[in-house]
Amino acid sequence: MDSLKKYFRTDLKIEDVALYILQLLSQNESKVSAMKLQKICFYVQGWYIAKKGHPLFKHDFQAWRYGPVSPTLYKYHTKNAAVSLNSTNIPGNIQNISDADKKFIEVIVSLYAGFTGLQLSELSHKQDPWINARHGNPENSPSTNEINLESMQEYFSKFLKSK
């Protein structure tokens, strides 16, 4: 079990963060690919763990064929390739996110917003958290292996100048 799991915030869920990310992306896109939303949630979590030393929200990312996916979030868009702020059924509450955390999320979203979901998927396939969780499974094979928090923290921390 991940030692970072003891830091789970009980007041913030991936649904809250995903809804905020969707709100930010919707300023420039009427519909956001579900793949893009999943990957940006993953990157927000990864950079947050690296910077703060604990996860922003409860973690359940798995190393799926097309990159990191949260099954918790996936169940809200399972039949939709794209989601929109006006038609989403993600039951998040943006008000649960602190102003400081919103600013952090905004920075990460601005870094990845210009990429497509497929580009983010390809990027994740080159990064240790996804690679390590796959345990050598071929890139195109299915997997539900969890991407652990320590792997994310170790990987993303390498790119920070200071913590």
BARO-117315 format. One record per atom (N, C-alpha, C): chain; x, y, z; atom name. Coordinates in Angstrom, 1 decimal. Example, Ala and Ser with C-alpha at 12.3 -4.5 7.8 and 13.67 -1.06 7.14 Angstrom:
# residues 2
chaine/u/v/w/atome
A/13.2/-5.7/7.8/N
A/12.3/-4.5/7.8/CA
A/13.2/-3.3/7.8/C
A/12.8/-2.2/7.1/N
A/13.7/-1.1/7.1/CA
A/12.9/0.0/7.9/C
This chain:
# residues 163
chaine/u/v/w/atome
A/0.8/-1.2/0.0/N
A/0.0/0.0/0.0/CA
A/0.9/1.3/0.0/C
A/0.5/2.2/-0.7/N
A/1.3/3.5/-0.9/CA
A/1.3/4.2/0.5/C
A/2.5/4.6/0.9/N
A/2.6/5.4/2.1/CA
A/2.0/6.8/2.0/C
A/1.8/7.3/0.8/N
A/1.2/8.6/0.6/CA
A/-0.3/8.5/0.8/C
A/-0.9/7.3/0.8/N
A/-2.4/7.2/0.9/CA
A/-2.9/7.8/2.2/C
A/-2.0/7.8/3.2/N
A/-2.5/8.4/4.5/CA
A/-2.8/9.9/4.4/C
A/-2.4/10.5/3.3/N
A/-2.6/11.9/3.1/CA
A/-3.9/12.2/2.3/C
A/-4.6/11.2/1.9/N
A/-5.8/11.5/1.2/CA
A/-6.7/12.5/1.8/C
A/-7.1/13.4/1.0/N
A/-8.0/14.5/1.5/CA
A/-9.4/13.9/1.4/C
A/-10.2/13.9/2.5/N
A/-11.5/13.4/2.4/CA
A/-12.5/14.4/1.9/C
A/-12.1/15.6/1.8/N
A/-13.0/16.7/1.4/CA
A/-12.9/17.0/-0.1/C
A/-11.9/16.4/-0.8/N
A/-11.7/16.7/-2.2/CA
A/-11.7/15.4/-3.0/C
A/-12.5/15.4/-4.1/N
A/-12.6/14.2/-4.9/CA
A/-12.1/14.5/-6.3/C
A/-11.8/13.5/-7.1/N
A/-11.4/13.7/-8.5/CA
A/-12.6/14.4/-9.2/C
A/-13.8/14.1/-8.8/N
A/-14.9/14.8/-9.5/CA
A/-14.9/16.3/-9.4/C
A/-14.5/16.8/-8.2/N
A/-14.4/18.2/-8.0/CA
A/-13.3/18.8/-8.9/C
A/-12.2/18.2/-8.9/N
A/-11.1/18.7/-9.7/CA
A/-11.4/18.5/-11.2/C
A/-12.0/17.4/-11.7/N
A/-12.3/17.2/-13.1/CA
A/-13.3/18.3/-13.5/C
A/-14.3/18.6/-12.7/N
A/-15.3/19.6/-13.1/CA
A/-14.6/21.0/-13.2/C
A/-13.7/21.3/-12.4/N
A/-12.9/22.6/-12.5/CA
A/-12.1/22.6/-13.7/C
A/-11.4/21.5/-14.0/N
A/-10.6/21.4/-15.2/CA
A/-11.5/21.6/-16.5/C
A/-12.6/20.9/-16.4/N
A/-13.6/21.0/-17.6/CA
A/-14.0/22.5/-17.7/C
A/-14.3/23.1/-16.6/N
A/-14.7/24.6/-16.7/CA
A/-13.6/25.4/-17.3/C
A/-12.3/25.2/-16.9/N
A/-11.2/25.9/-17.5/CA
A/-11.0/25.6/-19.0/C
A/-11.1/24.3/-19.4/N
A/-10.9/24.0/-20.8/CA
A/-12.1/24.5/-21.6/C
A/-13.3/24.6/-21.0/N
A/-14.5/25.0/-21.8/CA
A/-14.4/26.4/-22.2/C
A/-13.5/27.2/-21.7/N
A/-13.3/28.6/-22.1/CA
A/-12.8/28.7/-23.6/C
A/-12.2/27.6/-24.0/N
A/-11.7/27.6/-25.4/CA
A/-12.2/26.4/-26.2/C
A/-12.8/25.4/-25.6/N
A/-13.3/24.3/-26.3/CA
A/-14.7/24.0/-25.9/C
A/-15.6/23.8/-26.8/N
A/-17.0/23.5/-26.5/CA
A/-17.2/22.1/-25.9/C
A/-16.4/21.2/-26.5/N
A/-16.4/19.8/-26.0/CA
A/-14.9/19.4/-25.7/C
A/-14.7/18.7/-24.7/N
A/-13.3/18.2/-24.3/CA
A/-13.3/16.7/-24.4/C
A/-12.3/16.2/-25.0/N
A/-12.3/14.7/-25.1/CA
A/-12.1/14.1/-23.7/C
A/-12.8/13.0/-23.5/N
A/-12.7/12.4/-22.2/CA
A/-11.3/12.0/-21.9/C
A/-10.5/11.6/-23.0/N
A/-9.1/11.2/-22.8/CA
A/-8.3/12.4/-22.3/C
A/-8.6/13.6/-22.9/N
A/-7.8/14.8/-22.5/CA
A/-8.2/15.1/-21.0/C
A/-9.4/15.0/-20.6/N
A/-9.8/15.3/-19.2/CA
A/-9.1/14.3/-18.3/C
A/-9.1/13.1/-18.6/N
A/-8.4/12.1/-17.8/CA
A/-7.0/12.4/-17.6/C
A/-6.3/12.6/-18.7/N
A/-4.8/12.9/-18.7/CA
A/-4.5/14.1/-17.9/C
A/-5.3/15.2/-18.1/N
A/-5.0/16.4/-17.3/CA
A/-5.2/16.2/-15.9/C
A/-6.2/15.5/-15.5/N
A/-6.4/15.1/-14.1/CA
A/-5.2/14.4/-13.5/C
A/-4.7/13.5/-14.3/N
A/-3.5/12.8/-13.9/CA
A/-2.3/13.7/-13.7/C
A/-2.1/14.6/-14.7/N
A/-1.0/15.6/-14.6/CA
A/-1.1/16.5/-13.4/C
A/-2.4/17.0/-13.1/N
A/-2.6/17.8/-12.0/CA
A/-2.2/17.1/-10.7/C
A/-2.6/15.8/-10.6/N
A/-2.3/15.0/-9.4/CA
A/-0.7/14.8/-9.3/C
A/-0.1/14.5/-10.4/N
A/1.3/14.2/-10.4/CA
A/2.1/15.4/-10.0/C
A/1.8/16.6/-10.6/N
A/2.6/17.8/-10.2/CA
A/2.3/18.2/-8.8/C
A/1.0/18.0/-8.4/N
A/0.6/18.4/-7.0/CA
A/1.4/17.6/-6.0/C
A/1.5/16.3/-6.2/N
A/2.2/15.4/-5.3/CA
A/3.7/15.8/-5.3/C
A/4.2/16.1/-6.4/N
A/5.7/16.5/-6.5/CA
A/5.9/17.8/-5.7/C
A/5.0/18.7/-5.9/N
A/5.2/20.1/-5.3/CA
A/4.8/20.1/-3.8/C
A/3.7/19.4/-3.4/N
A/3.2/19.6/-2.1/CA
A/3.6/18.4/-1.2/C
A/3.9/17.2/-1.8/N
A/4.3/16.1/-1.0/CA
A/3.1/15.2/-0.6/C
A/1.9/15.5/-1.1/N
A/0.7/14.7/-0.8/CA
A/-0.2/14.9/-2.0/C
A/-1.1/13.9/-2.2/N
A/-2.1/14.0/-3.3/CA
A/-3.1/15.1/-3.1/C
A/-3.6/15.7/-4.2/N
A/-4.7/16.7/-4.1/CA
A/-6.0/16.0/-3.8/C
A/-6.2/14.8/-4.4/N
A/-7.5/14.1/-4.3/CA
A/-7.3/12.6/-4.2/C
A/-8.3/11.9/-3.8/N
A/-8.2/10.4/-3.7/CA
A/-7.7/9.9/-5.0/C
A/-6.8/9.0/-5.0/N
A/-6.1/8.5/-6.2/CA
A/-6.5/7.1/-6.5/C
A/-6.9/6.9/-7.8/N
A/-7.1/5.6/-8.3/CA
A/-6.7/5.4/-9.8/C
A/-5.7/6.1/-10.2/N
A/-5.3/6.0/-11.6/CA
A/-4.7/4.7/-11.9/C
A/-5.1/4.1/-13.1/N
A/-4.6/2.9/-13.5/CA
A/-3.9/3.0/-14.9/C
A/-3.0/2.1/-15.2/N
A/-2.2/2.2/-16.4/CA
A/-3.0/1.5/-17.5/C
A/-4.0/2.2/-18.0/N
A/-4.8/1.6/-19.1/CA
A/-4.0/1.7/-20.4/C
A/-4.5/1.1/-21.5/N
A/-3.9/1.0/-22.8/CA
A/-3.5/2.4/-23.3/C
A/-4.4/3.3/-23.2/N
A/-4.2/4.7/-23.7/CA
A/-3.7/5.7/-22.7/C
A/-3.1/5.2/-21.6/N
A/-2.5/6.1/-20.6/CA
A/-3.3/6.0/-19.3/C
A/-2.9/6.9/-18.4/N
A/-3.6/6.9/-17.1/CA
A/-5.0/7.2/-17.1/C
A/-5.8/6.4/-16.4/N
A/-7.3/6.6/-16.3/CA
A/-7.7/6.4/-14.9/C
A/-8.6/7.2/-14.4/N
A/-9.2/7.0/-13.1/CA
A/-10.6/6.3/-13.4/C
A/-10.7/5.1/-12.9/N
A/-12.0/4.4/-13.1/CA
A/-13.2/5.2/-12.4/C
A/-12.9/5.9/-11.3/N
A/-13.9/6.7/-10.7/CA
A/-14.4/7.8/-11.6/C
A/-13.6/8.4/-12.3/N
A/-14.0/9.5/-13.3/CA
A/-14.5/8.8/-14.6/C
A/-14.0/7.7/-15.0/N
A/-14.4/7.1/-16.2/CA
A/-15.8/6.7/-16.2/C
A/-16.4/6.3/-15.1/N
A/-17.8/5.9/-15.1/CA
A/-18.7/7.0/-15.4/C
A/-18.3/8.3/-15.4/N
A/-19.2/9.4/-15.7/CA
A/-19.1/9.7/-17.2/C
A/-18.2/9.2/-17.9/N
A/-18.1/9.5/-19.4/CA
A/-17.9/8.2/-20.2/C
A/-18.2/7.1/-19.6/N
A/-17.9/5.8/-20.3/CA
A/-18.5/5.7/-21.7/C
A/-19.6/6.3/-22.0/N
A/-20.2/6.2/-23.3/CA
A/-20.0/7.4/-24.1/C
A/-19.2/8.4/-23.7/N
A/-19.0/9.6/-24.4/CA
A/-17.5/9.8/-24.7/C
A/-17.2/10.1/-25.9/N
A/-15.8/10.3/-26.3/CA
A/-15.4/11.8/-25.9/C
A/-16.4/12.6/-25.7/N
A/-16.2/14.0/-25.4/CA
A/-17.2/14.4/-24.3/C
A/-16.8/15.4/-23.5/N
A/-17.7/15.9/-22.5/CA
A/-17.8/17.4/-22.6/C
A/-18.9/18.0/-22.2/N
A/-19.0/19.4/-22.1/CA
A/-19.5/19.8/-20.8/C
A/-19.2/21.1/-20.4/N
A/-19.6/21.6/-19.1/CA
A/-21.1/21.6/-19.0/C
A/-21.8/21.9/-20.1/N
A/-23.3/22.0/-20.1/CA
A/-24.0/20.6/-20.0/C
A/-23.3/19.6/-20.4/N
A/-24.0/18.3/-20.5/CA
A/-23.3/17.2/-19.6/C
A/-22.4/17.6/-18.8/N
A/-21.7/16.5/-18.0/CA
A/-22.5/16.1/-16.8/C
A/-22.3/14.8/-16.5/N
A/-23.0/14.3/-15.3/CA
A/-21.9/14.0/-14.2/C
A/-20.8/14.7/-14.3/N
A/-19.8/14.6/-13.2/CA
A/-20.3/15.3/-12.0/C
A/-20.5/14.7/-10.9/N
A/-21.1/15.3/-9.7/CA
A/-20.1/16.1/-8.8/C
A/-19.2/16.8/-9.4/N
A/-18.2/17.5/-8.7/CA
A/-18.8/18.8/-8.1/C
A/-18.0/19.4/-7.2/N
A/-18.4/20.7/-6.6/CA
A/-17.1/21.5/-6.5/C
A/-17.0/22.5/-7.4/N
A/-15.8/23.3/-7.6/CA
A/-15.6/24.1/-6.3/C
A/-16.6/24.4/-5.6/N
A/-16.5/25.2/-4.3/CA
A/-15.7/24.4/-3.3/C
A/-15.5/23.1/-3.4/N
A/-14.7/22.4/-2.5/CA
A/-13.2/22.6/-2.6/C
A/-12.8/23.2/-3.7/N
A/-11.4/23.5/-4.0/CA
A/-11.0/24.8/-3.5/C
A/-9.9/24.8/-2.7/N
A/-9.4/26.1/-2.2/CA
A/-8.9/27.0/-3.3/C
A/-8.9/28.3/-3.0/N
A/-8.4/29.3/-4.0/CA
A/-6.9/28.9/-4.4/C
A/-6.1/28.6/-3.4/N
A/-4.7/28.2/-3.7/CA
A/-4.6/27.0/-4.6/C
A/-5.4/26.0/-4.4/N
A/-5.4/24.8/-5.2/CA
A/-6.0/25.1/-6.6/C
A/-7.0/26.0/-6.7/N
A/-7.5/26.4/-8.0/CA
A/-6.4/27.0/-8.8/C
A/-5.6/27.9/-8.2/N
A/-4.5/28.5/-8.9/CA
A/-3.5/27.5/-9.4/C
A/-3.2/26.5/-8.6/N
A/-2.3/25.5/-8.9/CA
A/-2.8/24.7/-10.1/C
A/-4.1/24.3/-10.1/N
A/-4.7/23.6/-11.2/CA
A/-4.7/24.4/-12.4/C
A/-5.0/25.7/-12.3/N
A/-5.0/26.6/-13.5/CA
A/-3.6/26.6/-14.2/C
A/-2.5/26.6/-13.4/N
A/-1.2/26.5/-14.0/CA
A/-1.0/25.2/-14.8/C
A/-1.3/24.1/-14.2/N
A/-1.1/22.8/-14.8/CA
A/-2.0/22.7/-16.1/C
A/-3.2/23.1/-16.0/N
A/-4.1/23.1/-17.1/CA
A/-3.6/23.9/-18.3/C
A/-3.0/25.1/-18.0/N
A/-2.5/26.0/-19.0/CA
A/-1.3/25.3/-19.7/C
A/-0.5/24.4/-19.0/N
A/0.6/23.7/-19.6/CA
A/0.1/22.7/-20.6/C
A/-1.0/22.0/-20.3/N
A/-1.4/20.9/-21.1/CA
A/-2.6/21.1/-22.0/C
A/-3.3/22.3/-21.9/N
A/-4.5/22.6/-22.6/CA
A/-4.3/22.5/-24.1/C
A/-3.2/22.9/-24.6/N
A/-3.0/22.9/-26.1/CA
A/-2.8/21.5/-26.7/C
A/-2.7/20.5/-25.9/N
A/-2.5/19.1/-26.4/CA
A/-3.9/18.4/-26.6/C
A/-3.9/17.5/-27.5/N
A/-5.1/16.7/-27.7/CA
A/-5.0/15.5/-26.7/C
A/-6.1/14.8/-26.5/N
A/-6.1/13.7/-25.6/CA
A/-5.1/12.6/-26.1/C
A/-5.1/12.4/-27.4/N
A/-4.1/11.4/-28.0/CA
A/-2.7/11.8/-27.8/C
A/-2.4/13.1/-27.9/N
A/-1.0/13.6/-27.7/CA
A/-0.6/13.4/-26.2/C
A/-1.6/13.6/-25.3/N
A/-1.3/13.4/-23.9/CA
A/-1.2/12.0/-23.6/C
A/-1.9/11.1/-24.2/N
A/-1.8/9.7/-24.1/CA
A/-0.4/9.2/-24.5/C
A/0.0/9.7/-25.7/N
A/1.4/9.4/-26.2/CA
A/2.5/9.9/-25.2/C
A/2.3/11.0/-24.7/N
A/3.3/11.6/-23.7/CA
A/3.3/10.7/-22.5/C
A/2.2/10.3/-22.0/N
A/2.2/9.5/-20.7/CA
A/2.9/8.1/-21.0/C
A/2.8/7.6/-22.2/N
A/3.5/6.4/-22.5/CA
A/5.0/6.4/-22.4/C
A/5.5/7.6/-22.4/N
A/7.0/7.8/-22.3/CA
A/7.4/8.1/-20.9/C
A/6.5/8.1/-19.9/N
A/6.8/8.5/-18.6/CA
A/6.8/7.4/-17.6/C
A/7.7/7.4/-16.6/N
A/7.9/6.3/-15.7/CA
A/6.6/5.8/-15.0/C
A/5.7/6.7/-14.5/N
A/4.6/6.2/-13.7/CA
A/3.7/5.2/-14.5/C
A/3.5/5.5/-15.7/N
A/2.7/4.6/-16.6/CA
A/3.5/3.4/-17.0/C
A/4.7/3.6/-17.4/N
A/5.6/2.5/-17.8/CA
A/5.8/1.5/-16.7/C
A/6.1/2.0/-15.5/N
A/6.4/1.1/-14.3/CA
A/5.1/0.3/-13.9/C
A/4.0/1.0/-14.0/N
A/2.7/0.3/-13.6/CA
A/2.3/-0.8/-14.6/C
A/2.8/-0.7/-15.8/N
A/2.5/-1.7/-16.8/CA
A/3.2/-3.0/-16.6/C
A/4.3/-2.9/-15.8/N
A/5.1/-4.1/-15.5/CA
A/5.5/-4.9/-16.8/C
A/5.8/-4.2/-17.8/N
A/6.3/-4.9/-19.0/CA
A/5.2/-5.4/-19.9/C
A/3.9/-5.1/-19.6/N
A/2.8/-5.5/-20.5/CA
A/3.0/-4.7/-21.8/C
A/2.7/-5.3/-23.0/N
A/2.8/-4.6/-24.2/CA
A/1.9/-3.4/-24.2/C
A/2.4/-2.3/-24.9/N
A/1.7/-1.0/-24.9/CA
A/0.3/-1.1/-25.2/C
A/-0.1/-2.0/-26.1/N
A/-1.5/-2.0/-26.6/CA
A/-2.4/-3.1/-25.9/C
A/-1.8/-3.7/-24.8/N
A/-2.6/-4.7/-24.1/CA
A/-3.3/-4.0/-22.9/C
A/-4.5/-4.6/-22.6/N
A/-5.3/-4.0/-21.5/CA
A/-4.5/-4.1/-20.1/C
A/-4.8/-3.3/-19.2/N
A/-4.2/-3.3/-17.9/CA
A/-5.1/-2.5/-16.9/C
A/-5.2/-3.0/-15.7/N
A/-5.9/-2.2/-14.7/CA
A/-4.9/-2.0/-13.5/C
A/-3.6/-2.2/-13.8/N
A/-2.6/-2.0/-12.7/CA
A/-2.6/-0.5/-12.2/C
A/-2.6/-0.4/-10.9/N
A/-2.6/1.0/-10.3/CA
A/-1.3/1.7/-10.5/C
A/-1.4/3.0/-10.8/N
A/-0.2/3.8/-10.9/CA
A/0.0/4.4/-9.5/C
A/1.1/4.0/-8.8/N
A/1.2/4.3/-7.4/CA
A/1.7/5.8/-7.2/C
A/1.3/6.3/-6.1/N
A/1.6/7.7/-5.8/CA
A/3.1/8.0/-5.7/C
A/3.8/7.0/-5.1/N
A/5.3/7.2/-5.0/CA
A/6.0/7.3/-6.3/C
A/5.5/6.5/-7.3/N
A/6.0/6.6/-8.6/CA
A/5.8/8.0/-9.2/C
A/4.6/8.5/-9.0/N
A/4.2/9.8/-9.6/CA
A/5.1/10.9/-8.9/C
A/5.2/10.8/-7.6/N
A/6.0/11.8/-6.8/CA
A/7.4/11.8/-7.3/C
A/8.0/10.6/-7.4/N
A/9.4/10.5/-7.8/CA
A/9.6/11.0/-9.2/C
A/8.7/10.7/-10.1/N
A/8.9/11.1/-11.5/CA
A/8.8/12.6/-11.6/C
A/7.7/13.2/-11.1/N
A/7.4/14.6/-11.3/CA
A/8.4/15.5/-10.5/C
A/8.8/15.0/-9.4/N
A/9.8/15.8/-8.6/CA
A/11.1/16.0/-9.3/C
A/11.5/15.1/-10.2/N
A/12.7/15.3/-10.9/CA
A/12.7/16.6/-11.7/C
A/11.6/17.1/-12.0/N
A/11.5/18.3/-12.9/CA
A/11.3/19.6/-12.2/C
A/11.2/19.5/-10.9/N
A/11.1/20.8/-10.1/CA
A/12.4/21.3/-9.7/C
A/12.6/22.6/-9.7/N
A/13.9/23.2/-9.3/CA
A/14.0/23.1/-7.8/C
A/12.9/23.4/-7.1/N
A/13.0/23.3/-5.7/CA
A/11.5/23.0/-5.2/C
A/11.5/22.4/-4.0/N
A/10.2/22.0/-3.5/CA
A/9.6/23.0/-2.5/C
